[in-house]
Amino acid sequence: MAYGGGGGGGGGSGGRAIRVLNVAEKPSVAKAVSGFLSKNQQGGLRVRDGRSRYNRIFEFNHTINGQPCHMSFTSVTGHLMELDFDDRFRRWHSCDPVDLYHASVRKFVPEDKSDIRRTLEEEARKCQWLILWLDCDREGENIAFEVIEVCTQANRNLNIWRARFSALIEREIQNSLQNLVRPNQLFADAVDLRQEIDLRIGASFTRFQTMFLRDAFMINLATDDRNLVISYGPCQFPTLGFVVERYWENQSHEAEEFWTINCTHNTDEGTANFKWMRGHFFDYTCAAIVYEMCIQEPTVTVTEIKEQEKLKYPPLPLSTLELEKRASRFFHMSPAHTMKVAEDLYQAGFISYPRTETDRFSEKTDLRAIVFEQQGHPLWGSYAQLLLNPEAGLWRNPSSGRRDDKAHPPIHPTRFSPGESGWSRDHHRLYELVVRHFLACVSQPAKAAETSVEIDIAGETFSSSGRVIHAKNYLDVYTFESWGGSMIPTYTLGQQFMPTTLTLDSGVTRPPPLLSEADLLTCMDKAGIGTDATMHEHIQKLLDRHYAIKTPDIRFSPTNLGEALVMGYDDMGYELWKPYLRAMMESDMKAVSIGTKRKTEVLETCLQQMKACFIDARANKGKLFEAMAIFFERSNRSNDNQHNTGGDVVRKCSICHESDMVLKQKPDGHFMVGCLGFPQCRNVVWLPGSISQAAVTHDICGICTPGPVFKIQFKFRRLEIPPNYNVNHLGCIGGCDDTLRQLVEICGTGARNASSVSGRGQGATSSNSAQRTSSRGRMACVYCRQTGHSSDFCPSQPSRSHTARNQETNPPNGESSIHCNSCGEPCVLRTANTATNRGRKFFSCQSQGCNFFIWEDSMNGASSVSRANARSFASNPSRRGGRGSRTGGRASGAAFVSATGEPISGRCFNCGDPSHFANVCPNRGR
């Protein structure tokens, strides 16, 4: 390969030294590489400070393929740049979360890394070459292009090269410097794609979930619930889905008893345990019949004897995923901690690069040289010597797996160590695992002779087997695994004998266990969730976000918050918690990294798909609300903060002049237009409580200013508005619409009726209760004008028969007749799980988008109300707010309830009677 200096003064001609800027991913790597390259060089190694006190500059002379170079070596600390939205979209309340799918984003150097940027700029101006020593994976390639962007802004004539290495050892570093390559733009594009997808999807769903749920419920976690972030990650959420799905399988398991027949035979050589080839029966009668047949004819006949050699093969070369799984299984180390320790060992030069998908060694790898270095170890040195001894016959070329990321070899030891004084226990254990695993890979498999015997008792077949280990081979060094031997007596074909014991034993089925860390990593790997370098991060986020916990036996169990989120999205019918969407994204990102797909094409397709999911999920957010209500108490902050959840933009806020006013439907079904700048701006327009549907149109009001003010298409419930008003109305909330103003005066707003409702489980205050009771007592009956009773219990009016009321309250077929009037769907009987109402049953609608909710005991107690009328009261969200019923009045004892199940008070706007409302008032028009 020919190397040429870039423009601006620096080729390799004439033997003049060129200045080369070298950049590593971490300060420790810069120091280590500089130490290797400066050995035996004239002038030695010199060190000076850069702009950042943590990222020093190492200087030395070197020669690259005959070209004299003056090397300056510095570093970054991971990613130099961040990707984020433009400033106008960064504040949570600055826009509708759905806008984040097309909002402008930028990549920039954050303030805390400005010193590193200035160092790179200053050094780049003085150099002709730039050599990048970043980690050799996609993430490292992306960081390399961030460095390139900063350096080329200071010096556009740089000649840019990439050093590829897999271990911080001298021979690897020297070889990579003499075989420089160009950076891979496709790898960097794949990471840019992932970052943008994760930013847009994660930010939109996180803002939606947090603003919708945080203030609506009392979520008691370690953090202040007002600062709680209910995050969503495209990888994090499917990972949570694995945990919750296994938990549901575990909890839904019903133990079932089964029966099996066991036979033993004792001889001077030992005991043989024979197992029934049928396994077991779940039907006791069938098992007992077969057992009786065996008891009546108990003579045993040996029908088959098999003897064969068995091999137990050593593991494949070590990939990142296997390192994490085995460290968890053998040492109970979490994947995140495993990678931290492995990174320490790599940076110190003891193991190769720990982030690799490769599980096969290249033919060019000198495996015997790696073994040779381990001969002096006190624990496995003698085994390494045997491996290198041809007469021992222990050597075997390692098996090859199916994966090769073309960037790094499998994880292997790169430097001998009997144990460093500064190592922790986990450093010792992980280094030992890497070394023993490598030695096992190049060893012969374990060998054994296995004998299996089949017998017949009354036509039923039983079997037993024994194993004799002939050569442990790799198991001698790989002490983490075992292969036990078991002896059985010697039998001959056709031999007959009487069993020592013949028993009918029972057992019960067991639920599938919760997922261990190794199980969870396997699930993620099979589904394509995350990469070898990121899987441990997604698992750790579940714990950090309080979505899951680790049980004492190191297994994952979802928290109430984690289960509620998965349950809510599952009830919507969307499998956002399933791995399919993310697996498809990961596949597309890999396609971008190898050039079979374009970044822009994949980004557009993915965001369109996820935007549609987001819009649908938000439209059905009532399901999420219902799921949360099963696990958490309602908060009294919810009524104030519900308008934080985004919606369709109606106009710019006329108070703060910064945020948008958006149309939103609250969980109780009522509509409002509120400012996204809440709580800094509390501007809100309450809409009539009789609205059943509302949607922002593209029509702009020509009167209201400042504009534009988009008109809203309303649909009202006919029974809740006066007959001279149309059900459909295209209205404006800017102040010019007389119809809306009149309907607010006539029907009121949902917010006013709900304002007196206490949080779930909190109960109303005694003073409020007393005031309501007192006010009802002073109201006059609409028929006789007397106080002390309501119109429905007026003595002057004919009463309904007790029998008829009972028949309506308790249908003869015994089934619930609660249905939604709005959607017509039958209601489902559920059981609450909150501290206040645990075990209490309630009805809720199955239809998506319907927020019907009513306690079963409130229906049973309303003896004077027919089920048909109760349906009318409860099935519509606005009627739960206290609006009139289909019969024209409110029957005594009927419970008007909100989405929380709490009673709501109301009265006639005209005469004040609590038994009906203004639209059906007998005094209307007088």
MIDRENRO-569988 format. One line per 5 residues: their letters; for each residue x, y, z of C-alpha. Coordinates in steps of 0.1 Angstrom, whole numbers, plus 2048, in hexadecimal, padded with zeros to 3 digits. Example, Ala and Ser with C-alpha at 12.3 -4.5 7.8 and 13.67 -1.06 7.14 Angstrom:
REM MIDRENRO-569988
AS = 87B 7D3 84E; 889 7F5 847
//
This chain:
REM MIDRENRO-569988
MAYGG = 800 800 800; 80E 822 7F7; 809 83E 810; 809 862 805; 807 882 81A
GGGGG = 7E9 898 815; 7EC 8BA 805; 7FA 8D6 819; 81D 8CB 81D; 821 8A8 824
GGSGG = 829 88B 80D; 842 870 813; 85A 87E 7F9; 87E 887 802; 87E 875 823
RAIRV = 870 893 836; 85C 889 855; 837 890 853; 822 899 871; 807 87F 87A
LNVAE = 7EA 884 891; 7DF 864 8A2; 7BE 861 8B5; 7B3 845 8CC; 791 83F 8DC
KPSVA = 79D 841 900; 7BB 852 911; 7C7 830 91E; 7C8 822 8FA; 7DC 840 8EE
KAVSG = 7F5 83B 90A; 7F9 816 903; 7FC 819 8DD; 815 836 8E1; 82A 821 8F8
FLSKN = 82C 804 8DF; 834 81A 8C1; 84E 830 8D3; 863 812 8DD; 887 814 8D0
QQGGL = 87E 835 8BD; 896 852 8BD; 88B 86D 8D5; 875 855 8EA; 852 85E 8F6
RVRDG = 849 882 8FF; 829 88C 910; 817 8AE 911; 7F5 8BB 91C; 7D9 8C2 904
RSRYN = 7BB 8D9 909; 7AB 8BC 91C; 7BE 8B2 93B; 7B1 88E 937; 7BC 88A 913
RIFEF = 7E2 890 912; 7F7 890 8F2; 814 877 8ED; 82F 87F 8D4; 84A 868 8C4
NHTIN = 85A 860 8A3; 852 842 88E; 854 834 86B; 836 828 857; 840 813 839
GQPCH = 860 826 836; 850 849 83B; 85F 85C 858; 843 86A 86E; 841 881 88C
MSFTS = 823 872 8A0; 80C 885 8B6; 7F4 86D 8C9; 7D5 879 8DC; 7B3 86C 8E3
VTGHL = 78E 872 8E7; 777 862 902; 75E 84E 8EE; 746 861 8D8; 752 884 8D0
MELDF = 72F 88F 8C4; 70B 88D 8CE; 6EC 88A 8B9; 6CE 89F 8C5; 6B1 8B3 8B9
DDRFR = 6B4 8D8 8B0; 6AE 8EF 8CE; 68A 8F6 8C6; 681 8D1 8CA; 697 8C8 8E8
RWHSC = 680 8D4 903; 666 8B9 90B; 648 8D1 908; 655 8E3 8E9; 643 8CD 8D0
DPVDL = 62B 8B0 8CB; 640 890 8CF; 635 884 8AD; 648 8A1 89D; 668 891 8A9
YHASV = 666 878 88C; 66E 894 874; 67E 8AF 88A; 6A0 8BB 880; 6BE 8AC 892
RKFVP = 6E3 8B5 894; 703 8A5 89E; 71A 8BA 8B3; 736 8BA 8CC; 728 8C0 8EF
EDKSD = 737 8DA 905; 747 8C1 91C; 75D 8B5 8FF; 765 8D6 8F0; 789 8D4 8FE
IRRTL = 78F 8B3 8EC; 781 8C4 8CC; 799 8E1 8D0; 7B7 8C9 8D5; 7AE 8B6 8B5
EEEAR = 7AA 8D7 8A1; 7CB 8E5 8AD; 7DE 8C4 8A6; 7CD 8BE 885; 7D9 8E0 877
KCQWL = 7FD 8D5 87D; 7FB 8B3 86D; 7F9 8A3 84A; 7EB 881 854; 7D0 875 86C
ILWLD = 7D0 851 878; 7B2 845 88B; 7B7 82B 8A7; 793 827 8B1; 783 805 8BB
CDREG = 77E 7F0 89C; 758 7EC 89C; 73B 801 88F; 73B 817 8AD; 760 81E 8AA
ENIAF = 75D 826 886; 742 83F 88D; 758 850 8A7; 774 850 88D; 75E 865 875
EVIEV = 755 87D 891; 77B 882 896; 77F 886 870; 763 8A1 86F; 774 8B6 88B
CTQAN = 797 8B2 87D; 78E 8B9 858; 77D 8D9 862; 79F 8E5 86E; 7B3 8D5 852
RNLNI = 7A2 8CA 832; 7C2 8BB 824; 7C7 89F 83D; 7CF 87D 82F; 7B9 866 844
WRARF = 7C1 842 84E; 7B3 827 865; 7C6 80F 87B; 7B5 7EE 881; 7BF 7D9 89F
SALIE = 7AF 7C0 8B6; 7C6 7C0 8D4; 7DB 7D9 8E6; 7FC 7C5 8E2; 81B 7D1 8D1
REIQN = 81B 7B9 8B3; 7F7 7C1 8AB; 7FD 7E7 8AE; 81C 7E6 899; 80B 7D1 87E
SLQNL = 7ED 7E8 87C; 802 807 878; 814 7F8 85A; 7F2 7ED 84A; 7DD 80C 84D
VRPNQ = 7BB 80D 83B; 7A0 827 833; 783 82D 84B; 763 81B 843; 747 834 83D
LFADA = 72C 818 83B; 733 80E 85F; 730 832 86B; 70F 836 857; 700 817 869
VDLRQ = 707 827 88B; 6F9 849 880; 6DA 837 874; 6D6 825 896; 6DC 845 8A9
EIDLR = 6C2 859 896; 6A8 83D 897; 6AD 838 8BC; 6AC 85D 8C3; 68B 864 8B1
IGASF = 678 844 8BC; 686 846 8E0; 67F 86B 8E5; 65C 86A 8D7; 650 84C 8EB
TRFQT = 662 856 90A; 653 879 90A; 631 86A 903; 632 850 91E; 642 867 938
MFLRD = 62A 884 933; 60C 86E 931; 612 857 94F; 62B 867 967; 613 880 977
AFMIN = 5F4 86A 973; 601 84F 98B; 614 84C 9AB; 632 838 99E; 646 832 9BE
LATDD = 66A 82C 9B3; 68B 835 9C1; 68B 856 9AE; 674 873 9B2; 655 86A 99E
RNLVI = 652 88E 991; 675 88A 981; 66E 866 975; 675 85F 951; 660 842 943
SYGPC = 678 83B 926; 673 827 906; 690 818 8F3; 68D 805 8D2; 6A4 7EA 8E1
QFPTL = 69C 7EF 905; 677 7E9 901; 679 7C7 8EF; 692 7BC 909; 678 7C5 924
GFVVE = 65F 7B1 90F; 674 791 913; 674 796 939; 64F 79D 93C; 644 781 924
RYWEN = 658 767 937; 64A 775 958; 626 772 94A; 62D 74E 940; 63B 747 963
QSHEA = 61D 757 975; 603 747 95E; 610 724 963; 5F8 70D 975; 609 6EF 985
EEFWT = 5FC 6CE 978; 602 6AD 989; 610 690 975; 619 66C 97C; 637 657 970
INCTH = 644 634 977; 668 62F 984; 67C 60F 986; 69D 608 998; 6B3 5EA 998
NTDEG = 6CF 5E4 9B2; 6ED 5CC 9AB; 710 5C8 9B9; 71C 5E0 99E; 705 5FC 9A8
TANFK = 6E2 609 9A2; 6D0 610 981; 6B4 629 97F; 69C 622 963; 685 63D 955
WMRGH = 664 637 945; 666 63E 920; 643 64C 91F; 64F 667 936; 62F 66E 94A
FFDYT = 609 66E 949; 5F3 68B 955; 5D6 673 959; 5DA 65F 97A; 5C2 644 96F
CAAIV = 5D6 63C 950; 5F7 63D 963; 5E9 626 97E; 5DC 60D 964; 5FE 60A 954
YEMCI = 60F 608 976; 5F8 5EB 980; 601 5D9 960; 626 5DC 969; 620 5D1 98D
QEPTV = 60D 5B2 981; 629 5A8 969; 648 5B8 979; 663 5A2 968; 67D 5B8 956
TVTEI = 68B 5AE 935; 6A9 5C0 926; 69F 5C8 902; 6BC 5DF 8F5; 6DF 5E9 8FF
KEQEK = 6F2 605 8ED; 717 60D 8F2; 726 62B 8E0; 741 645 8E3; 735 668 8ED
LKYPP = 748 689 8E8; 743 6AA 8FA; 751 6C5 8E4; 763 6E4 8F1; 752 706 8ED
LPLST = 755 71C 8CE; 76E 739 8CF; 762 754 8E6; 74B 770 8DA; 73E 78E 8EE
LELEK = 71C 77E 8F3; 72B 75D 8FF; 743 770 916; 725 782 926; 710 762 929
RASRF = 72C 74D 938; 737 768 950; 713 76A 95C; 70F 745 95F; 730 73D 96F
FHMSP = 736 75C 984; 714 76D 986; 724 78D 977; 70B 7A4 965; 711 7AA 940
AHTMK = 718 7CF 946; 732 7C7 961; 741 7AC 94B; 747 7C4 92F; 756 7DE 946
VAEDL = 76F 7C5 954; 776 7B7 931; 77D 7DB 925; 796 7E0 941; 7A8 7C0 938
YQAGF = 7A9 7CA 913; 7B7 7ED 919; 7D2 7DE 92F; 7DB 7C6 913; 7D1 7A5 923
ISYPR = 7B5 79A 90B; 7AA 7A3 8E8; 78F 7BB 8DF; 770 7B0 8F3; 755 7BC 8DC
TETDR = 753 7A3 8C0; 739 78D 8AF; 754 776 8A1; 755 752 8AD; 76F 744 895
FSEKT = 794 749 893; 7A5 753 873; 7BE 73B 863; 7D8 756 867; 7D5 757 88D
DLRAI = 7F3 747 89E; 7E0 733 8B8; 7FE 720 8C5; 810 740 8CD; 7F3 74B 8E3
VFEQQ = 7F5 729 8F5; 81A 72C 8F9; 817 74C 90D; 802 73A 927; 81A 71E 930
GHPLW = 827 72F 94F; 806 733 961; 804 720 982; 7E0 714 97B; 7DE 70B 956
GSYAQ = 802 70D 94B; 807 6E8 94C; 7E8 6E3 936; 7F6 6FC 91D; 816 6E8 91C
LLLNP = 803 6C8 914; 7F0 6DA 8F8; 811 6E3 8E8; 81F 6BF 8EC; 818 6AC 8CC
EAGLW = 81B 68B 8DE; 7FE 693 8F5; 7E6 696 8D8; 7D2 6B0 8EA; 7D3 6CC 8CF
RNPSS = 7B5 6D1 8B8; 7AE 6EE 8A1; 790 701 8AF; 76E 6FD 8A1; 760 71A 88C
GRRDD = 740 72B 894; 729 73C 87B; 731 760 883; 74D 777 878; 749 79C 87B
KAHPP = 769 7A1 865; 776 7BA 87F; 783 7A6 89D; 78D 783 8A5; 77C 770 8C2
IHPTR = 786 77B 8E5; 7A7 76B 8F0; 7C4 772 907; 7DF 78A 8F9; 7F7 78C 916
FSPGE = 801 774 932; 7F9 77D 956; 7FB 768 976; 7E4 783 984; 7E9 7A8 988
SGWSR = 7EA 7B8 9AB; 7D1 7D3 9A1; 7B7 7BB 994; 796 7B5 9A5; 788 792 9AA
DHHRL = 773 796 98B; 791 7A0 976; 7A2 780 981; 784 76B 97A; 77D 77A 957
YELVV = 7A1 778 94C; 7A1 753 957; 781 74D 944; 790 75B 924; 7B0 747 927
RHFLA = 79F 726 931; 785 72B 915; 7A1 730 8FB; 7B5 712 907; 795 6FD 906
CVSQP = 78E 708 8E2; 7AE 6F9 8D5; 7AA 6D8 8E9; 79C 6B6 8E1; 778 6AF 8EC
AKAAE = 770 69A 90A; 76A 675 903; 754 65C 915; 744 63A 90F; 71E 63B 915
TSVEI = 709 61C 91A; 6E3 61D 918; 6CC 600 922; 6A7 5FC 91A; 691 5E4 92D
DIAGE = 66D 5D7 929; 654 5D3 945; 631 5C7 93B; 635 5D7 919; 641 5F8 927
TFSSS = 664 605 91E; 67D 614 937; 6A0 620 931; 6C0 628 945; 6E3 634 93A
GRVIH = 706 636 948; 725 649 93E; 74A 642 943; 762 65F 93C; 781 653 929
AKNYL = 792 675 923; 788 697 931; 79F 6AA 919; 792 6CE 917; 77E 6C9 938
DVYTF = 79F 6C7 94A; 7A5 6EC 944; 781 6F8 93F; 777 6F3 963; 757 707 960
ESWGG = 746 6E9 94F; 743 6C5 95A; 738 6A4 94A; 730 68B 965; 733 666 961
SMIPT = 71B 64D 96F; 71E 627 971; 702 60E 96C; 704 5E9 971; 70D 5D1 954
YTLGQ = 6EF 5C2 942; 6EC 5A9 926; 6D2 5A8 90A; 6B4 593 914; 6BD 593 939
QFMPT = 6A0 591 951; 69E 59D 975; 685 5AA 98E; 686 5D0 995; 691 5DC 9B7
TLTLD = 677 5F7 9B8; 65A 5FF 9A0; 647 61E 9AB; 62C 635 99E; 638 658 9A6
SGVTR = 627 679 9A2; 635 69C 99A; 628 6BE 98F; 631 6D3 972; 646 6F2 979
PPPLL = 644 714 969; 65F 721 952; 679 733 967; 67E 759 964; 699 763 94C
SEADL = 6BD 763 957; 6D6 77B 949; 6E3 760 932; 6BF 757 927; 6B8 77C 920
LTCMD = 6D7 780 90B; 6CE 761 8F7; 6AB 76F 8F1; 6BA 790 8E5; 6D3 77F 8CF
KAGIG = 6BA 768 8BE; 6A2 785 8B8; 6BE 79D 8AC; 6B8 7B7 8C7; 6D7 7CC 8CB
TDATM = 6FB 7C2 8C3; 716 7B0 8D6; 723 7D2 8E2; 701 7E0 8ED; 6EC 7C3 8FB
HEHIQ = 6F9 7C7 91E; 6F0 7EC 91D; 6CC 7E5 915; 6C9 7CC 932; 6D9 7E5 94A
KLLDR = 6C0 7FF 93F; 6A3 7E9 94A; 6B1 7E9 96D; 6BA 80E 96D; 697 818 960
HYAIK = 686 803 97B; 675 7ED 960; 684 7CD 96E; 696 7C0 98C; 6AE 7A3 993
TPDIR = 6A0 788 9AA; 6B7 779 9C5; 6BF 75C 9AD; 6CB 775 992; 6AC 773 97C
FSPTN = 698 790 96D; 675 799 979; 661 7B7 96C; 657 7D3 984; 633 7E0 984
LGEAL = 63E 7FC 96D; 64F 7E5 954; 631 7CD 954; 618 7E9 951; 629 7F8 932
VMGYD = 62B 7D7 920; 607 7CF 92A; 5FB 7F1 91D; 60B 7ED 8FB; 601 7C9 8F9
DMGYE = 5DC 7D2 900; 5DE 7EB 8E3; 5E6 7CF 8CC; 608 7DC 8C3; 626 7C6 8C9
LWKPY = 63E 7E3 8D0; 64C 7CD 8EC; 653 7B1 8D4; 675 7AE 8C3; 66A 7AE 89E
LRAMM = 66C 7D3 897; 68E 7D8 8A6; 69C 7B8 897; 692 7C6 875; 6A3 7E7 87D
ESDMK = 6C3 7D5 888; 6C3 7C1 867; 6BF 7E1 853; 6DC 7F1 866; 6F2 7D4 85E
AVSIG = 6E8 7D7 839; 6F2 7FB 83A; 714 7F2 849; 71C 7DA 82C; 70D 7F1 812
TKRKT = 6EF 7DD 806; 6D7 7F8 812; 6D9 81E 813; 6D7 831 835; 6BD 84A 829
EVLET = 6A6 82F 81B; 6A7 81A 83C; 6A2 83A 851; 684 845 83E; 673 823 83E
CLQQM = 67A 81D 863; 66E 83F 86F; 64E 83D 85A; 646 81B 86A; 64D 826 88E
KACFI = 63B 847 889; 61B 834 880; 620 81E 89E; 624 83C 8B4; 604 84D 8A7
DARAN = 5F0 82D 8AC; 5FE 828 8CF; 5F6 84B 8D9; 5D3 848 8CB; 5CE 829 8E1
KGKLF = 5E0 837 900; 5C1 82E 915; 5CD 80A 915; 5EE 816 924; 5DC 82A 93E
EAMAI = 5C6 80C 947; 5E5 7F5 94B; 5F6 80F 961; 5D6 812 977; 5D8 7ED 97F
FFERS = 5FA 7F1 990; 5FC 815 99C; 5E6 82D 9B0; 5D9 84C 99E; 5EB 86D 9A6
NRSND = 5D8 88D 9AE; 5F0 89E 997; 5E1 88E 978; 5C5 8A6 972; 5DD 8C3 970
NQHNT = 5F7 8B3 95A; 5E4 89E 941; 5E8 8B8 926; 60D 8B2 924; 609 894 90D
GGDVV = 60A 8A4 8EB; 5F0 8A3 8D0; 5E6 8B5 8B0; 5F1 8D9 8AE; 5D5 8F2 8AE
RKCSI = 5E8 913 8B1; 606 924 8C0; 601 92C 8E5; 5F6 950 8E9; 603 952 90D
CHESD = 627 945 90C; 62C 94A 8E6; 644 92C 8E6; 632 90B 8E6; 615 8FD 8D3
MVLKQ = 5F1 8F9 8DF; 5E6 8D6 8D7; 5C5 8C3 8D8; 5C5 8A6 8F1; 5AD 88D 8FE
KPDGH = 5B1 886 923; 5AF 863 931; 58C 86A 93D; 581 870 919; 57E 896 91B
FMVGC = 58F 8AD 902; 5A4 8CC 908; 5BD 8E3 8F6; 5DC 8E9 90B; 5FF 8F8 908
LGFPQ = 61C 8E1 904; 630 8F8 91A; 61F 8EC 939; 627 8F1 956; 639 911 94D
CRNVV = 61B 91B 939; 5F8 911 945; 5E4 91E 928; 5C7 906 922; 5A5 907 90F
WLPGS = 58B 8EF 91F; 572 8E1 905; 54E 8D6 90B; 54A 8B5 91E; 531 8A8 904
ISQAA = 54B 8A3 8E9; 54F 87F 8DD; 569 885 8C2; 580 8A1 8B8; 59A 8A5 89D
VTHDI = 5AF 8C3 891; 5AA 8CB 86D; 5BE 8DF 853; 5A4 8FB 853; 5B1 91C 861
CGICT = 59B 935 873; 59A 956 860; 591 96A 87F; 5A6 960 89C; 5CA 96E 8A0
PGPVF = 5E6 968 8A4; 5E3 94C 88A; 5E2 933 87D; 5C6 925 893; 5BB 903 885
KIQFK = 597 8FA 888; 58B 8DA 89A; 571 8C2 88D; 55B 8B9 8AB; 541 89E 8AF
FRRLE = 529 8A1 8CD; 514 887 8DF; 4F0 88F 8D4; 4E1 887 8F6; 4F8 8A0 908
IPPNY = 4F2 8BF 8F3; 4D2 8D3 8EC; 4BE 8C7 8CE; 4C3 8E8 8BB; 4E9 8E1 8B9
NVNHL = 4F9 8CC 89E; 50C 8AC 8A8; 529 8B5 890; 539 8D7 893; 559 8E6 883
GCIGG = 564 8FE 89E; 580 915 8A9; 58F 919 8CC; 59D 93B 8C5; 57F 94D 8D5
CDDTL = 569 954 8B6; 553 935 8B9; 532 93D 8CA; 526 919 8C7; 543 90B 8DB
RQLVE = 53F 926 8F6; 519 91F 8F9; 51F 8F9 8FC; 539 8FE 917; 51F 913 92A
ICGTG = 503 8F9 925; 517 8D8 929; 535 8E3 93D; 558 8D5 938; 566 8B3 942
ARNAS = 581 8C5 956; 569 8D7 96D; 557 8B8 976; 577 8A4 97B; 587 8BF 990
SVSGR = 576 8B2 9AF; 581 88E 9A9; 59C 882 9C0; 5B9 86C 9B5; 5B3 847 9B3
GQGAT = 5B4 838 9D5; 5B6 85A 9E6; 592 861 9ED; 581 883 9EF; 586 899 A0D
SSNSA = 56B 898 A27; 565 8BD A24; 55E 8BA 9FE; 548 89C A05; 534 8AF A1F
QRTSS = 530 8CD A08; 522 8B7 9EC; 50A 8A5 A04; 4FE 8C7 A12; 4F9 8D6 9F0
RGRMA = 4E4 8B8 9E5; 4CF 8BA A04; 4C6 8DF 9FC; 4BC 8D7 9D8; 496 8D7 9D0
CVYCR = 485 8BA 9BF; 47B 8C5 99C; 458 8B5 9A0; 44C 8C0 9C3; 465 8DC 9CA
QTGHS = 46D 8CC 9EC; 490 8C7 9FA; 49D 8A7 A0A; 49A 890 9EC; 4A3 88F 9C7
SDFCP = 48B 88F 9AA; 48F 869 9A4; 482 862 9C8; 466 87B 9C8; 447 86C 9DB
SQPSR = 430 87D 9C2; 43E 868 9A5; 434 844 99E; 451 82D 9A8; 45E 80F 995
SHTAR = 458 7EC 9A3; 473 7DC 9B8; 471 7BD 9A4; 477 7CF 983; 495 7E0 991
NQETN = 4A4 7C0 99E; 49F 7AF 97C; 4B1 7CB 96B; 4CE 7CC 984; 4D3 7A6 983
PPNGE = 4CD 798 960; 4BD 775 961; 4D9 764 94D; 4F3 76E 967; 509 780 94E
SSIHC = 514 7A4 94F; 501 7BA 937; 519 7D8 93A; 521 7E4 917; 52E 804 908
NSCGE = 514 81A 8F8; 52F 82C 8E3; 540 80D 8D5; 528 7F1 8DD; 543 7DA 8EA
PCVLR = 53C 7C3 908; 550 7CD 927; 56A 7B7 937; 56A 7B0 95D; 58D 7B7 96B
TANTA = 59D 7B8 98D; 5B0 7D6 99B; 5D3 7D0 9A9; 5DA 7F2 9BB; 5DF 7F4 9E0
TNRGR = 5BE 806 9E6; 5A8 7F1 9D0; 5BA 7D0 9CD; 5A2 7B4 9C5; 586 7CC 9BD
KFFSC = 575 7C4 99B; 56D 7DD 980; 55F 7DE 95C; 573 7ED 940; 56C 7EE 91A
QSQGC = 580 7D7 903; 57F 7F0 8E6; 59F 803 8DF; 59D 828 8E6; 57F 824 8FE
NFFIW = 585 82E 922; 566 81E 932; 56C 815 957; 554 80D 973; 556 7F9 994
EDSMN = 542 7D9 995; 536 7E0 9B9; 529 803 9AF; 513 7F1 995; 507 7D7 9AE
GASSV = 4FF 7F2 9C7; 4EA 806 9B0; 4CB 7F2 9B5; 4B4 80D 9A8; 4C6 810 987
SRANA = 4C1 7F9 96A; 4DF 7E9 95A; 4D5 7FA 939; 4D6 81C 949; 4F6 814 95B
RSFAS = 505 80C 93A; 4FA 82D 92C; 50A 83F 94A; 52B 82E 94A; 533 825 926
NPSRR = 539 848 91B; 556 85C 929; 544 87C 929; 526 86D 93B; 53E 861 956
GGRGS = 545 885 95A; 521 88C 965; 50D 892 946; 4E9 887 940; 4DD 863 93A
RTGGR = 4C8 854 91F; 4A9 855 935; 4AB 87A 93A; 4B4 879 95F; 4CD 869 977
ASGAA = 4BE 84D 98C; 4C6 84D 9B1; 4E2 836 9BA; 4F3 836 998; 518 83D 99A
FVSAT = 527 855 981; 54C 84B 980; 56C 859 970; 587 844 960; 595 83E 983
GEPIS = 574 830 98F; 56D 84D 9A8; 54A 85C 9AA; 544 87D 999; 52B 897 9A4
GRCFN = 515 8AD 98C; 4F5 8C0 98B; 4DD 8D0 973; 4EA 8F1 965; 4C6 900 965
CGDPS = 4B6 8F6 986; 4D2 8E6 99A; 4C1 8C4 99E; 4DD 8A8 9A0; 4C6 88E 991
HFANV = 4C8 89C 96D; 4DB 8B5 958; 4D2 8D4 944; 4CC 8C3 922; 4AF 8AE 931
CPNRG = 4A3 8C6 94B; 47C 8C7 94F; 47F 8ED 955; 492 8F3 935; 484 910 922
R = 46E 91D 93E
//
